[in-house]
Amino acid sequence: MEDESCDISRIAASAGQALLVLSETYAQAMYRDLVKLATTGSDILLIGGARDLDGVTRIPADASLRHALGGTLTSLNVRMATSWLEYCTSGCLITSNAQVSWRAWAAQSARPERYSRTPMTDEAVVSFIKEMKALYPDSSRTGLLRLLRDKGMACEQKRFADLYASTIGHR
């Protein structure tokens, strides 16, 4: 059965505006729905996403704003949307003033992050976890990962979590 109109398009058309906060992967999966949405004539603001679309104002994810917005890259799009809404005082999602204010703020706030951390083997990470847990028994998994990275070592968050769980016995 073919969907005649995506739900998000109906909602945006009736409201006259919509704010979407999407990862690149999710936006790619929703591409056909986003194309339909772009034709509604509504004010559509997409934070993140995968590509520009005619009829949609897109603010691409910008990792250089992570320092100013805080948190992890995983939730950056949500924090970008929250920050965008601070610049939107007229009740409209998309105004030229909001766009100008956002661009000025983003240009001033952007700080590209460059890490030159040394990759570690699984054995080295496990050894680090054991050593640090012995020194700091109350430290959390996240705290240990932060310590590892602060020492200039590299380990992806999920990999560290898996190694921590197999070493300590819990997540």
PyMOL commands that set and color helices and strands:
alter all, ss='L'
color gray80, all
select helices_A, chain A and resi 7-15+24-29+31-38+63-69+73-86+96-109+122-135+141-150+157-168
alter helices_A, ss='H'
color red, helices_A
select strands_A, chain A and resi 17-22+43-48+57-59+118-119+153-154
alter strands_A, ss='S'
color yellow, strands_A
deselect
rebuild
show_as cartoon
